[in-house]
């Protein structure tokens, strides 16, 4: 393929911290390795947070051409960082906010539209963009990209929705005031009628656009891994198995955690595994978990050394809620090359069905050593090979330029 200039518009691209940059960072690295020229438009960071560097190394970051967005959404910062999410003051703030802006006030890049459009024009003028790849949420990024497309129809615009626009738990349309809702639905329609491609890792997200799409092609792009496939991990089970969970708890997952812990507590003490939770979990949640199961280790999120903990574990925990029981999350595919059985906490859904069908582990209700002995390392690697960053990077470009 002829060398392309690909601009990635992503609010949390490394060195910014946050899971939102992970998917795009992996693609950027692969596209760069394939010989394409990669530019990044992301929010300005106050420093290099190495929390995101596990997905794209320092040398990869230096090989990319960066442009930064300066303006911030102060309301968003107040909402999430000041502990007002469950406060009575939130009602007042949202009512005040609707007087000044349409759309979703929790959207991170709200109020940055003019600067983003100016940056896109500047970049395109100095080095014409062949493909603009936009990672959403924040969802208004896709709106600004759609308006750029109208001005520059020669540029292919691909919007990748990591999260559902309508039904996201934290910032879905169901949370909005009627005026904000009407505006946000108009934004969604504008995007689907302007851009070239809309992708998502789950069919449920793509289905949100089926009633409004008149132009964009809908493409399923599952999550993927950039771990080496040749990782050799000792699979021998420890005397007391230890299962590790890496990440914060999903909203709505705590009841399933408690149910699972109670199931483990009912086992003979000699059969009870150690559970290691690595993440920023508040003390109240820790206390609640320890009430139902004593054999738990808590560690704060670690920027370095996480892989060593994962590799030394007997197995890995997949933790979901009713909201994402059918979503094969990033860690689901990313941990497959580690060749560790999965211990699933959560409701019945597509994820546990996949675990059972591919012999990747068991649910917490079915936990015992015999169930773990059914684990198939070969099946794990075969599934991982179908979901590599290299494969997905090539697939995206082939789809974009197939016509």
Protein Blocks (a to p, Z undefined) as FASTA:
>chain_A
ZZdddddddfkbcfbecjklmmmmmmmmmmmmnopacdddddddfbdcfklmmmocfklm
mmpccdddfbdcfklmmmmmnopmmgcklmmmmmmmmmmogcjfklmkgoilmmmmmmmm
mmmmmoccfbdcdddddfklmmmmmmmmmmmmmbccddddfbafklgfklpmklpcfklm
mmmmmmmmmmmmmmmbdcdfbfklmmmmmmmpckbccdddddddfbdfkbccdfbdcfba
cdddeddddehklmmmmmmmmmmmmpcfklpccdddeddddfklmmmmmmmombbcdddd
dfehklmmmmmpmbdcddddfklmmbccfklmmmmmnopacddeddddfklmmmmmnona
ccfklgcfklmmmpcfklmmmmmmmmcfklmmmmmmmmmmmZZ
